[in-house]
């Protein structure tokens, strides 16, 4: 996730882009059609009105937060790709209950001339969980899985180890889907090409060659929301056991084939005939991952390979089922249950936000060198899927969403004006230093009267911090705030990162003393 950009703070972005003219030309490469060097070519069915809308989206990127008195500047997609070191982006835009357009930009591998197309494959990361949830709920409707019974009654090859927490409340499929089963293991690291892969039982038990901890219940199920890739790995075992098939085969039969997601697979090893279409992963240093990408045998949690258009078909299925149309995978009532919040801001496989008479449903994803976003509205027939092949892709995705929301009148992702107070060099000196955020390095850097934040979780670029109050800072690159406590002996001991309704604590790195 970290890395360096040639663009220094304060250096005009246009100068940075001019210095990378060849890269910029490659970033402008779109679609499956022949194109001019600087613009995507039109599909034969594209109207002039649609082309104008696409062009406004492509040229209207902006951060979500703008500083009052400094209007946000709309920027072309290609410039932002260069700035964030994102080699390729694939977008599928849903409007009026259909895929209105799908385009791809850039190259599958930095330094190459292989253009990304709408048929290019990307790792979806944790968006896999949403697709997995649809598959699990289909098995519920088919009578093969029990949504609210103890999962241990249906698990065969492995059982959730019993302990004091499970004696109070057993683990259920509903709780696993909602991340409220008390399970540990937030996410997985992946395995470089050629490295031995663990079996599913080895992953569940945390036995070599698995690189993750044993998957265990660490809180009473149903009492708290804790994101758990480990919990979805239990679902993987459960679905395989009741179907007596490998998990990728279960998902192929129950979800991918019925939705005609023919460019998607949960296979641990990407089929050889698909590899030429696969985007290569790029950590924040901008260099392609040796071998192209990491492998994720934790398929249900993170293993999906897909295209933006294929994932858009899943969004459409959810929307249509909620509107009473016959579902190819789930019924309307089950879809309603899936999009009903349990604990946290989460339903069963999706983040859910109530919006008037409807709701939005979404999921983000990230594996080593990939970032993804799925977003849909249940009542308007609108949505989007954005796939990128860079650890720095999340910030770019956010800027794309701002542009799309402005063009298509979405109720979310509007720009927000905030007032920045005058900087306080003394406070800046107190809070500057190295921290650990979700066990990853995070850095707060003071330069003159300016303050910057960088975390590999959000990409390589430093994000400038602006004082919102005496000890709370906001940034324009992400809709987040950092809140620092009063200093102890001239140094603060940590900070709280606030993103939406979720608070992430960070502690000062003890080496930074």
C-alpha positions in Angstrom: 0.0 0.0 0.0 2.6 2.9 0.5 4.6 4.6 -2.1 6.0 7.7 -3.5 4.7 10.1 -6.0 6.8 12.5 -8.0 4.2 15.2 -7.2 5.4 17.2 -4.2 2.9 19.0 -1.9 2.2 22.3 -3.6 3.6 21.2 -7.0 0.9 21.8 -9.6 -0.6 18.5 -10.7 -0.5 19.6 -14.3 3.3 19.7 -14.1 3.4 16.2 -12.6 1.2 15.0 -15.5 3.3 16.7 -18.2 6.3 14.8 -16.7 4.4 11.6 -17.3 3.0 12.3 -20.7 3.3 8.8 -22.0 1.7 7.3 -18.9 -1.2 9.8 -19.3 -1.8 8.8 -22.9 -1.9 5.1 -21.8 -4.4 6.0 -19.0 -6.8 7.4 -21.6 -7.0 4.1 -23.3 -10.6 2.8 -22.9 -13.1 0.2 -23.9 -13.2 -2.6 -26.3 -13.5 -0.4 -29.4 -10.8 1.3 -31.5 -10.2 4.8 -30.1 -8.4 8.0 -30.6 -5.4 8.5 -28.3 -7.2 10.9 -26.0 -10.9 9.8 -26.0 -12.8 6.6 -25.6 -14.5 5.5 -28.8 -18.2 5.2 -28.9 -20.1 2.0 -29.0 -22.3 1.8 -32.1 -25.3 2.3 -29.9 -24.1 5.3 -27.9 -26.1 8.4 -28.5 -24.6 11.9 -28.5 -26.5 12.6 -25.2 -24.9 9.5 -23.6 -21.5 10.3 -24.9 -21.8 13.8 -23.4 -22.8 12.3 -20.0 -19.9 10.0 -20.0 -17.5 12.8 -20.9 -18.8 14.9 -18.0 -18.2 12.0 -15.6 -14.7 11.5 -17.0 -13.8 15.1 -16.6 -15.7 15.9 -13.3 -13.7 14.1 -10.6 -13.5 15.9 -7.3 -12.7 15.2 -3.7 -15.8 14.9 -1.6 -14.7 17.5 0.9 -13.9 21.0 -0.2 -12.6 23.9 1.9 -14.9 26.8 2.2 -13.6 29.7 0.2 -11.6 27.3 -2.0 -14.0 25.8 -4.5 -13.2 22.2 -5.5 -11.6 21.9 -8.9 -13.1 19.3 -11.2 -10.3 17.1 -12.7 -10.1 14.6 -15.6 -10.0 10.9 -14.7 -6.7 10.4 -16.5 -5.0 13.1 -14.4 -6.3 11.5 -11.2 -5.2 8.0 -12.3 -1.7 9.4 -12.8 -1.7 11.2 -9.5 -2.9 8.1 -7.6 -0.7 5.7 -9.5 -3.6 3.6 -10.7 -2.8 1.8 -13.9 -6.3 0.6 -14.8 -9.9 1.4 -13.9 -13.0 -0.4 -15.1 -16.5 1.1 -14.6 -20.0 -0.2 -15.1 -22.7 2.5 -14.6 -26.3 1.4 -13.9 -29.1 3.8 -14.7 -32.9 3.2 -15.1 -32.5 -0.5 -14.1 -29.9 -1.3 -16.8 -26.2 -1.1 -17.5 -26.1 2.3 -19.3 -22.4 2.2 -20.1 -19.3 0.2 -19.3 -15.8 1.5 -20.0 -12.2 0.7 -19.0 -9.2 3.0 -18.9 -5.4 2.5 -18.7 -3.3 -0.6 -18.9 -3.4 -4.0 -17.2 0.2 -3.6 -16.0 2.2 -0.5 -15.5 4.9 -0.1 -18.2 3.0 -2.3 -20.6 0.8 -1.4 -23.6 -1.9 -4.0 -22.9 -5.0 -1.8 -22.7 -7.7 -2.5 -20.1 -11.1 -3.2 -21.6 -14.6 -3.8 -20.1 -13.8 -7.6 -20.4 -10.6 -7.3 -18.3 -10.6 -9.3 -15.0 -9.9 -7.8 -11.6 -9.8 -9.2 -8.1 -12.9 -8.0 -6.2 -11.5 -8.5 -2.7 -14.2 -8.3 0.0 -16.9 -7.6 -2.6 -16.7 -11.4 -2.8 -18.6 -11.4 0.5 -21.7 -9.9 -1.1 -21.7 -12.5 -3.9 -21.1 -15.2 -1.3 -24.0 -13.9 0.8 -26.4 -14.2 -2.2 -25.2 -17.8 -2.7 -25.7 -18.7 0.9 -29.2 -17.1 1.1 -30.1 -19.0 -2.1 -29.2 -22.2 -0.3 -31.4 -21.1 2.6 -34.3 -20.7 0.2 -33.6 -24.1 -1.4 -33.9 -25.6 2.1 -30.3 -26.7 2.3 -29.1 -24.2 4.9 -30.6 -23.0 8.1 -30.3 -19.3 8.5 -30.9 -19.2 12.3 -29.8 -22.6 13.5 -26.4 -23.5 14.9 -23.9 -23.8 12.0 -22.2 -26.7 13.8 -25.2 -28.9 13.1 -24.5 -28.6 9.3 -20.7 -28.3 9.3 -19.0 -31.6 8.4 -15.3 -31.2 7.7 -14.7 -28.8 10.6 -16.6 -27.5 13.6 -16.6 -24.0 15.2 -14.7 -24.8 18.5 -17.0 -24.5 21.5 -16.0 -22.1 24.2 -17.6 -19.9 26.9 -18.9 -17.5 24.3 -20.6 -20.1 22.1 -22.1 -21.7 25.2 -24.0 -18.5 25.8 -25.2 -18.2 22.1 -24.3 -20.5 19.2 -23.0 -19.2 15.9 -25.6 -19.0 13.2 -25.4 -18.3 9.5 -27.3 -15.0 9.9 -24.7 -13.8 12.5 -21.8 -14.9 10.2 -23.3 -13.0 7.2 -23.8 -9.9 9.4 -20.3 -10.0 11.0 -22.0 -10.3 14.4 -20.9 -13.9 15.2 -18.0 -12.8 17.4 -15.5 -14.2 15.0 -11.9 -13.1 14.7 -9.6 -12.6 11.6 -10.5 -9.4 10.0 -8.9 -10.2 6.6 -6.3 -12.3 4.8 -2.8 -11.5 3.4 -2.9 -13.7 0.2 -0.2 -15.9 -1.1 2.4 -15.0 -3.8 2.4 -17.0 -7.0 4.2 -20.3 -6.5 3.9 -20.4 -2.7 2.2 -23.4 -1.2 -1.5 -22.8 -0.6 -3.3 -24.0 2.6 -6.3 -26.2 2.5 -9.6 -24.9 3.9 -9.2 -26.9 7.1 -5.6 -25.4 7.5 -7.0 -21.9 7.1 -9.7 -22.5 9.7 -7.2 -23.9 12.1 -4.4 -21.4 11.3 -2.0 -24.2 10.5 1.0 -23.8 8.1 1.1 -22.9 5.3 -1.8 -20.7 6.3 -0.6 -17.2 7.3 -3.7 -16.2 9.3 -4.7 -16.9 12.9 -7.0 -19.8 13.8 -10.6 -18.8 13.2 -12.3 -18.6 16.6 -15.2 -17.0 18.4 -13.9 -14.2 20.6 -17.1 -12.6 21.7 -20.7 -13.7 22.4 -22.4 -14.1 19.1 -25.1 -11.5 18.4 -23.8 -9.0 20.9 -21.5 -6.8 18.8 -20.5 -6.1 15.2 -16.9 -7.0 14.3 -15.9 -7.3 10.6 -14.6 -10.9 10.1 -13.2 -12.4 6.9 -12.8 -15.5 9.2 -16.6 -15.7 9.6 -17.1 -15.8 5.8 -14.5 -18.6 5.6 -16.7 -20.6 7.9 -19.5 -19.9 5.5 -17.3 -21.2 2.7 -16.9 -24.5 4.6 -20.6 -24.6 5.4 -21.8 -24.1 1.8 -19.3 -26.7 0.5 -20.4 -29.2 3.2 -24.1 -29.0 2.5 -23.6 -29.1 -1.2 -20.9 -31.7 -1.2 -19.0 -29.7 -3.8 -16.0 -27.4 -3.8 -17.1 -23.8 -2.9 -16.2 -22.4 -6.4 -18.5 -25.0 -8.0 -21.3 -24.2 -5.6 -21.1 -20.5 -6.5 -20.9 -21.2 -10.2 -24.1 -23.2 -10.0 -26.1 -21.1 -7.5 -25.1 -17.6 -8.5 -22.7 -17.0 -11.4 -24.5 -19.1 -14.0 -28.0 -18.0 -13.2 -27.0 -14.4 -13.4 -25.0 -15.0 -16.5 -21.8 -13.8 -14.8 -19.8 -15.6 -17.4 -16.6 -13.6 -16.8 -16.5 -14.4 -13.0 -15.0 -17.2 -11.0 -14.2 -18.1 -7.4 -11.6 -20.6 -8.6 -8.4 -20.4 -6.5 -6.3 -20.6 -9.7 -7.4 -18.4 -12.5 -8.1 -20.5 -15.6 -5.2 -20.4 -18.0 -7.4 -19.1 -20.8 -8.4 -16.1 -18.6 -4.9 -15.0 -17.5 -4.2 -12.8 -20.5 -7.3 -10.7 -19.6 -6.3 -10.3 -16.0 -5.2 -7.0 -14.6 -1.9 -7.2 -12.6 -1.8 -6.1 -9.0 0.1 -2.9 -8.0 1.0 -2.1 -4.4 1.4 1.6 -3.6 5.0 1.7 -4.9 3.5 1.4 -8.3 5.5 -1.7 -9.3 3.6 -4.8 -10.6 3.4 -7.7 -8.2 5.8 -10.5 -9.3 3.7 -13.2 -10.9 0.9 -10.7 -11.5 -1.2 -11.1 -8.3 -1.6 -12.9 -5.0 -3.8 -15.9 -4.6 -6.6 -16.1 -2.1 -7.9 -19.6 -1.2 -10.2 -17.8 1.3 -12.6 -17.7 -1.7 -15.8 -16.6 0.0 -14.2 -13.7 1.8 -11.8 -12.5 -0.9 -11.4 -14.8 -3.9 -13.6 -13.5 -6.7 -12.2 -12.6 -10.1 -14.7 -10.6 -12.1 -15.5 -7.7 -14.4 -17.3 -4.5 -13.6 -20.2 -5.5 -15.9 -20.6 -8.9 -14.3 -20.8 -7.4 -10.8 -23.3 -4.9 -12.1 -25.6 -7.9 -13.0 -25.6 -8.7 -9.3 -26.6 -5.2 -8.5 -29.5 -5.4 -11.0 -30.6 -8.7 -9.6 -30.9 -7.2 -6.1 -32.8 -4.2 -7.4 -35.2 -6.2 -9.5 -36.0 -8.6 -6.7 -36.7 -5.7 -4.3 -39.2 -4.3 -6.9 -41.1 -7.5 -7.0 -39.7 -8.9 -10.3 -39.1 -12.6 -10.3 -35.6 -13.1 -9.0 -33.3 -15.5 -10.8 -31.5 -16.2 -7.5 -33.3 -14.7 -4.6 -37.0 -14.0 -3.8 -38.2 -10.5 -3.0 -38.7 -11.3 0.8 -35.2 -12.8 1.1 -33.7 -9.8 -0.7 -35.5 -7.6 1.8 -34.0 -9.6 4.6 -30.6 -9.3 3.0 -30.8 -5.5 2.9 -32.2 -5.1 6.4 -29.6 -3.9 8.9 -28.6 -6.2 11.7 -25.9 -5.0 14.0 -23.6 -2.2 12.7 -24.4 -0.6 9.3 -24.5 -4.1 7.7 -27.3 -6.3 6.5 -26.5 -9.8 5.3 -23.5 -9.3 3.0 -23.9 -5.6 2.2 -23.5 -2.3 4.0 -26.9 -0.8 4.0 -28.0 2.9 4.4 -31.7 3.8 4.7 -32.6 6.6 2.2 -36.2 7.7 2.4 -38.4 5.0 1.0 -35.4 2.9 -0.2 -31.9 2.2 0.7 -28.4 2.0 -0.7 -26.4 -1.2 -0.6 -22.7 -1.4 -1.0 -19.4 -3.1 -0.4 -15.8 -2.3 -0.9 -13.0 -4.7 -1.6 -9.2 -4.8 -1.4 -6.6 -7.5 -2.0 -2.9 -6.9 -2.4 -2.8 -4.5 -5.3 -6.5 -4.2 -6.1 -9.4 -2.0 -4.8 -13.0 -2.4 -5.7 -16.4 -0.8 -5.0 -20.0 -2.0 -5.6 -22.8 0.5 -5.0 -26.6 0.3 -5.7 -29.8 2.0 -4.9 -32.8 -0.3 -4.2 -35.5 2.1 -5.3 -34.1 4.2 -8.2 -32.5 1.6 -10.4 -29.1 3.3 -10.2 -25.7 2.0 -9.2 -22.1 1.5 -10.1 -19.2 -0.9 -10.0 -15.6 0.4 -10.1 -12.6 -1.9 -10.2 -8.9 -0.8 -10.0 -5.6 -2.6 -9.9 -3.8 -0.5 -7.3 -3.6 -0.3 -3.5 -4.1 3.5 -4.2 -7.4 2.9 -5.9 -9.8 3.6 -3.1 -9.2 7.4 -3.2 -9.7 7.4 -7.0 -12.9 5.4 -6.6 -14.3 8.0 -4.2 -13.6 10.8 -6.7 -15.3 8.9 -9.4 -18.4 8.4 -7.2 -18.5 12.2 -6.6 -18.5 12.8 -10.4 -21.1 10.2 -11.1 -23.3 11.5 -8.3 -23.2 15.0 -9.7 -24.1 13.9 -13.2 -26.8 11.4 -12.3 -28.4 13.2 -9.3 -27.5 10.6 -6.7 -28.6 11.5 -3.1 -25.1 10.6 -1.7 -21.5 11.6 -2.5 -22.2 15.2 -2.7 -19.4 17.6 -2.0 -19.3 19.1 1.5 -17.8 22.4 2.4 -15.8 22.6 5.6 -14.2 25.6 7.3 -10.5 25.2 8.1 -9.2 27.0 11.1 -5.8 28.7 11.2 -3.0 26.1 11.8 -1.3 25.8 15.2 2.3 24.9 14.9 2.5 23.8 18.5 -0.3 21.3 18.1 1.2 20.1 14.8 4.4 19.3 16.6 2.6 17.4 19.4 0.6 15.2 17.0 3.4 14.5 14.4 4.9 11.1 14.5 4.5 7.4 13.5 1.5 5.4 14.5 -0.1 2.0 14.1 -3.7 2.0 12.6 -5.3 -1.5 12.3 -1.8 -2.9 12.7 -0.5 -1.0 9.7 1.9 2.0 9.8 0.4 5.4 9.7 2.3 8.7 9.6 1.4 12.3 10.7 4.0 14.7 9.3 4.4 18.4 10.1 6.0 20.6 7.5 6.0 24.3 8.4 2.4 25.2 9.3 1.1 22.3 7.3 0.1 18.8 8.6 -0.1 15.6 6.5 -1.5 12.1 7.1 -0.4 9.0 5.2 -1.6 5.4 5.7 -1.1 2.4 3.5 -4.7 1.6 4.1 -5.7 4.6 2.0 -2.8 4.6 -0.5 0.6 6.1 -1.0 -0.3 9.8 -1.2 0.0 12.0 1.8 -3.3 13.8 2.6 -3.2 17.3 4.0 -4.9 17.8 7.3 -6.9 20.9 8.1 -7.9 22.0 11.6 -11.6 21.6 12.2 -11.2 22.4 15.9 -8.3 22.6 18.4 -7.5 18.9 18.2 -9.7 17.6 15.3 -8.5 17.6 11.7 -10.2 16.8 8.4 -8.9 16.1 5.0 -10.3 16.7 1.5 -9.0 13.5 -0.1 -11.2 11.3 2.1 -14.3 12.0 4.2 -12.6 11.2 7.4 -11.4 13.1 10.5 -8.5 12.5 12.9 -9.1 13.4 16.6 -6.1 13.7 18.9 -6.2 13.6 22.7 -4.4 16.1 24.9 -0.7 15.6 24.8 1.2 13.8 27.5 4.7 15.1 28.0 4.6 16.9 24.7 3.4 13.9 22.6 0.0 12.5 22.0 -0.4 8.7 22.6 -2.6 8.1 19.6 -5.6 9.3 17.7 -9.1 8.2 16.6 -9.9 8.0 12.9 -13.6 8.7 12.3 -15.1 7.4 9.0 -18.9 7.5 8.9 -20.2 6.0 12.1 -17.1 3.9 12.6 -14.2 4.9 14.9 -10.7 3.3 14.4 -8.2 3.8 17.2 -4.5 4.3 16.4 -1.6 4.2 18.8 1.8 5.9 18.6 4.5 3.6 17.5 6.7 2.9 20.5 9.8 3.3 18.3 8.7 6.9 17.7 9.8 8.1 21.1 
